[in-house]
Amino acid sequence: MFIFQVIRIAIGSTNSYNGVTSLQRIVVMLKQYRTFLSAVIIILFSTIVVLMMYSYTVETSLSTVKKDIETNNLNRLRILVNSLDYNVEQLDMLSVALNADSKMGLLKSVDLMDNYDQDQLMLDLSDKMKLQSFTQGWNVQIDIYSTLLNKWVGSSQNQSPPPADLAEGQWILDRSQKLFSMYRKYDQFTVRVTFPKANLENMLDSAKLENNDPFFYYSDSIIIANRSFHTTQVQELVSKMSPKMRDKNEGTELITAGNIDYMVSFLKAETLGWYMVDYVPLDKALQPIVRTQVFFYITCVLLFLSGMVTVIFFYRKVQVPILTLLKGVRHLQKGDFSHRISRTSNAEFAILYHNFNHMAQQIEDLIENVYKEKIISREALVKQLQAQINPHFLYNCLFFINNMNRMGNDEAVNAMTQNLAEYFRYTTRINDPLTTLEKEIGVVRNYLNIQSLRINRLHTQINIPESMISLLVPKLLIQPLVENSVIHGIEKKQSAGLIHISGTDVGDRYSLVVEDDGRGMQPEEIQSLLHRIEQPLDETMGCALWNIRQRMLIQLGSKASLNIAQSKLGGIRIELIWDNSNPSEE
C-alpha cells in the first residue's frame, strides 16, 4: 500500500538510485497517488473539524453545567443558611423580649420577697421559659441566672454562674456538652439561650441529597456534619479548602481529593459565624456528558476507519487500475510500444485493458511502418538538400575560373581546378551525409585557398577545440557560411578581409561561429532574414542558410538552431548550436 511504500523509502538508504534520491521517489509517488491522498486528507480533515466542533460544544456544555451546579449549590446553601440565620435571630430576639416581661422585672427586687413569693416567681418564670422554648420549633433551652439569688431559674438550676468574661450576644459552641450558648446580661440577671448541635445535624440530614454531603465548618477545623458523612474525605477537603475560605463569605472552589475532583461551595452564616459547606463530585455530576463524549469519540474513530476502508476499497478497485493504465500510457509516451497490460481486474477495467493492449498493438504496427517510411524519406531529403549545395558552389567556381581565364591567370585556374576536383570528390559521396568536423574544416581551407587567389587581402583565423575535431556534422555545413562571408561581406567592403571561425564546447551543447569584418547588415535586415529562413523555400530566397538550417534540424536534432547577429568585427556573426549528442542517434 502507498503509506507503507513511503515509510519503506523514508527509512531506507538516502543514497541516489539511478540518479533519483529517496526524496524524489517519494515526490513521484505523491503525484501518482494524488487522488488517494486527497480522499484520505478530506476524510481526516472532516473528522478533525467535527472533533474540534464537538469538543468545543462539549467544553461549552461542561462549563455551563459546572456553572449551573455552582449556582444551584450556592442557592441551596443560601436557603439553608437563611433559614438557620432566621431561627438563630428569633432566639436572639427572644432573649431581648424576656427583658420586657413584667415577671422578669421582679427579679430586680427578688431579694425583698419572702420565700413563698420567690418560689412562686421562680415557678412562673420556669413555666414561661418552657413555653417559649416549645414555640420556637427547635430544641431550645432558656435559662435565667439571678445575681441577687446567685442561682439559675429553669432546668439548669445547679449549674455554675455565667463566666465573668463571657462574650455577650455571641453564640459559642460548648464542645463538651455539644451545645450552642448565647448570653445576654441585664441588671441583676442574665439570660442564656442554648440549643444542641443536633439541631444543625438534623438540618444537614434533611439537606443531604444523592451526590452532595453538606457540613458546617468553623475555624480550627471544627466540623459539624450530617450523621452519614465520610470523615476522611471531609477532613481532606477541609484541609485544602480552609486557606481559600479566609476573608470570604461565600464562594466555590474546585478541589481534588483522593484523585477525585470536587466542586466545593461554601456560605457563611452571619449569626453563628460558621460556614455551611457542600461538595459535589464532578465525575458523577458530569458523567452523562462524559459518557456521551466518549461514545462520540468512539463513533468518530469508527467512522474514520470505515471511511478509510471505503477509500482503500475504491483505491484497489478504481485507483490501482487507473494507475495501471497511466503506467501503460507512459510506456507509450517513452516509445515502448511493446508494453502490454497483463493485470487482471474487474469487468469494466478488463475491457479497458483489452482495448489498451489492442490500441498499443496497432500503434506499434503503425509506428514501425511510419518509421521505416520516415527513414527512407529522410535519407532522400538529405541527399536532395546536399545536392542543392553542389550546383550552388559549382556555379561560383565556374564563374571564377572563367574570369581568371579571361585575365590569363593560369596559376589561379590550375589551383581552382585542383581544389575543385578535391572538393567534388568529397561532396559527391552522398551515401554518407555526415563527416567529421576536421574534414569539414579541411574543405573550408581548400575553399579559402581558392578565394585567396582572387582576393589577396583575405585571411582566416580558425580556432576549434580538440574535443570537437572528431564530431560528426552534416557535410558542407560551414563552407556555405564562409562563402557568404566572402561574397556578401568582404567583397562588398574594400577594407575587409578577415574571416574568423571558432568552436565552443560548453558541456551540454556545441557551438560553431563564423564571423567576418565585411559590410554587415542592419538589425532590421537580420530579423527579416531570420524570418525568411524559417519559412518554406521559394524562388525569391537564396537557399544556402535555409538549406543549412533544414539539414541541422534533420541530422542534429530538433533543438539545433541557426542564429544571426552583428559581429564585433564589423560584419555578420552566424552561430550554429546543437545539443551534445551523437547525430547518428537522432
Secondary structure, DSSP 8 states (H G I E B T S, - for coil): -HHHHHHHHHHS--S-BTTB-HHHHHHHHHHHTHHHHHHHHHHHHHHHHHHHHHHHHHHHHHHHHHHHHHHHHHHHHHHHHHHHHHHHHHHHHHHHHHHTSHHHHGGGGGGGS-HHHHHHHHHHHHHHHHHHHHHTSS--EEEEEETTTTEEESTTTTS----TT--TT--EEETTTTEEEEEEEETTEEEEEEEETHHHHHHHHHH--SS---EEEETTTEEEE-TT--HHHHHHHHHHHHHHHTT-SEEEEEEEETTEEEEEEEEE-TTT--EEEEEEEHHHHSHHHHHHHHHHHHHHHHHHHHHHHHHHHHIIIIIHHHHHHHHHHHHHHTT-TT--------HHHHHHHHHHHHHHHHHHHHHHHHHHHHHHHHHHHHHHHHHHHHHHHHHHHHHHHHHHHHHT-HHHHHHHHHHHHHHHHHHT-TT--EEEHHHHHHHHHHHHHHHHHH-TT-EEEEE--HHHHT-EEETTSSHHHHHHIIIIIITT-TT--EEEEEEEE-SSEEEEEEEESSS---HHHHHHHHHHHTS---TTS-SHHHHHHHHHHHHS-TT-EEEEEE-TTSSEEEEEEEESS-GGG-
